[in-house]
């Protein structure tokens, strides 16, 4: 597996894999190439964005993207998007990509990584098996207009 820093040049490739991954279970979203490209472009434009793409031979098999945020006690990195090609599930591609990404962050001096994901064994359970823990003192809240 070959890793590269994610740049805007990867946008079309990552948008396609993003749609395949997040329009499938457990998310069942309704992304289009336009909405996925816009979201990923916005993230890549963030001042402190950082991401990796993973290739097997010349085929994109996964991507991970997020950004650094300054807190009073140091820098946290929030993973905003992480997916692999769902047609290639299994084989440890996601774990290899996540491990490589974490290694890059630790080398940059970032030791605190956070993320949001849906409550499902395939998502929350995946991260828990890799050492991520639920924050007991935090809750995600939202509000939609009437």
C-alpha positions in Angstrom: 0.0 0.0 0.0 1.3 3.4 -1.0 0.3 6.6 0.9 0.4 10.2 -0.3 -0.5 13.5 1.3 -4.1 14.4 0.2 -4.2 17.5 -2.0 -6.8 19.2 -4.2 -5.4 17.3 -7.1 -7.0 14.2 -5.5 -10.5 15.8 -5.3 -12.2 13.9 -8.1 -10.8 10.5 -7.0 -11.7 11.0 -3.3 -15.2 12.4 -4.2 -16.0 9.2 -6.0 -14.8 6.9 -3.2 -16.6 9.1 -0.7 -19.9 8.7 -2.5 -19.5 4.9 -2.7 -18.7 4.6 1.0 -21.2 7.0 2.5 -24.1 6.3 0.3 -23.8 2.7 1.5 -24.8 1.2 4.9 -24.6 2.2 7.7 -24.8 5.8 6.6 -27.1 5.5 3.6 -26.5 9.1 2.7 -27.4 10.7 -0.7 -24.2 12.3 -1.8 -23.7 13.5 -5.4 -20.4 14.3 -7.1 -21.2 18.0 -6.6 -22.1 17.8 -2.9 -19.2 15.5 -2.0 -16.7 17.6 -4.0 -17.9 20.8 -2.3 -17.6 19.3 1.2 -14.2 17.8 0.6 -13.0 21.0 -1.1 -14.1 23.0 1.9 -12.2 20.7 4.3 -9.1 20.9 2.1 -9.3 24.7 2.2 -9.2 24.8 6.0 -6.0 26.5 7.2 -4.8 23.4 9.1 -6.2 20.6 7.0 -4.2 17.4 6.6 -5.1 14.1 5.0 -3.7 11.0 3.3 -4.8 8.9 0.4 -4.0 5.2 0.0 -3.3 3.4 -3.2 -2.8 -0.3 -4.1 -0.9 -0.2 -7.4 -2.5 2.7 -9.1 -6.0 2.3 -7.6 -7.2 4.6 -4.9 -8.5 2.4 -2.0 -9.0 4.9 0.8 -8.8 8.5 2.2 -8.6 10.2 5.5 -9.0 13.9 6.1 -9.4 16.4 8.9 -7.7 19.4 10.6 -5.8 20.6 13.6 -7.5 22.8 16.2 -5.8 24.7 18.9 -7.1 24.2 22.4 -5.8 25.7 25.7 -3.8 22.5 26.4 -2.4 21.8 23.0 -3.5 20.8 19.5 -6.2 18.3 18.8 -6.8 16.8 15.4 -10.3 16.1 14.3 -10.8 13.4 11.7 -13.6 14.7 9.6 -13.8 12.0 6.9 -12.3 8.5 6.6 -13.4 5.9 4.2 -12.2 3.0 2.0 -13.6 1.6 -1.2 -16.5 -0.5 0.0 -16.1 -2.9 -2.9 -12.8 -3.9 -1.4 -13.9 -4.3 2.2 -11.8 -6.5 4.4 -8.1 -7.0 4.1 -7.2 -4.4 6.6 -6.9 -1.5 4.2 -8.7 0.9 6.6 -6.6 -0.1 9.5 -3.3 0.3 7.6 -4.4 3.8 6.5 -5.6 4.8 10.0 -2.3 3.5 11.5 -0.2 5.4 8.9 -2.2 8.6 9.5 -1.9 8.4 13.3 1.9 7.9 12.9 2.1 11.1 10.8 0.1 13.0 13.4 2.3 11.8 16.2 5.4 12.7 14.3 3.9 16.2 14.0 3.6 16.3 17.8 -0.2 15.8 17.8 -1.2 13.3 20.4 -5.0 14.0 20.7 -7.2 12.7 17.9 -11.0 13.1 18.0 -13.8 12.2 15.6 -17.6 11.9 15.2 -19.2 8.7 13.8 -22.5 7.1 13.8 -23.5 4.6 16.5 -23.1 1.3 14.7 -20.8 -1.7 15.3 -19.3 -1.2 11.9 -18.3 2.4 12.8 -18.2 3.0 16.6 -17.0 -0.6 17.2 -14.3 -0.2 14.5 -12.8 2.7 16.3 -13.2 1.2 19.8 -11.2 -1.9 18.7 -8.4 0.5 17.7 -8.2 2.3 21.0 -10.6 5.1 20.6 -13.0 5.8 23.5 -16.3 7.6 23.9 -16.0 10.9 25.8 -18.3 10.4 28.8 -18.4 14.2 29.5 -19.3 15.3 26.0 -22.5 15.1 24.0 -23.2 16.0 20.3 -26.2 18.3 20.0 -28.0 19.8 17.1 -31.0 21.9 16.2 -32.9 22.2 12.9 -35.1 25.1 12.0 -38.9 24.6 12.2 
